[in-house]
């Protein structure tokens, strides 16, 4: 399995990756939770960020599928997945994901969990709910650590009267302002993904309590008994101002936790620095295979 060809249009690139896997549905509310699977080997579950979908991991899936059965989904209320019953706090999201994973991965096989941003919150819930099925937990630039984010930069607002060119230009600006540090990495595929993800995001964290929005992961991590690892981005505009507090939070729970800070990379690390993230995930999980 090779990296994504730069000769493809964004839609072609997405279809090329999707076609190399298979699609599975499990229950979610009145509809289905959509999963995609690639490769073979130990299960590695990739959970995406807020306003996202499995596409947040598009540059990581095929390389990782050379060693793992990669399992990625659209979280409840995102992408192609149905809305969950509201208000659906973090623990309820974790139970929906766990139900699906238990159908996909036969016992007694254990899975590794890797959650990016919002997905780190959900991964923590699954790890706490099912320690006997979980081998390890990796959180990448997670939210909910009980450490305040910096004020977001001013973003371009979307409006219904925008044409496609205007809409994509606004997304390009927003991705560079919030998600990716290196402007050269804000390519047409990143913009296409941001546009698609935004238009298919329906679940809003405002249905959660203030405490859940601020500290859901901080609340659940002390109950996680499997190894915890962390990856942070030195140029994350939301987190760089208090990065050490985030690292210290993980270390306070597991003092020997393997934690890395990637230099020169913004929040959407799996996309901006896929080779570094893929290598780091393989390194972190190498002793567990």
Secondary structure by P-SEA (a helix, b strand, c coil): cccccccccaaaaaaaaaaabbbbbcccccbbbbbbbbbbccbbbbbbccccccccccccaaaaaacccbbbbccccccccccccccccaaaaaaaaaaaaaacccccbbbbbbbcaaaaaaaaaaaaaccccccbbbbccccccccccccccbbbbbcccccaaaaaaaaaaaaaaccccccccccaaaaaaaaaaaaaccccccccccccccccccccccccccbbbbbbbcccccccccaaaaaaaaaaaccccbbbbbcccccccccccaaaaaaaaaaaacccc
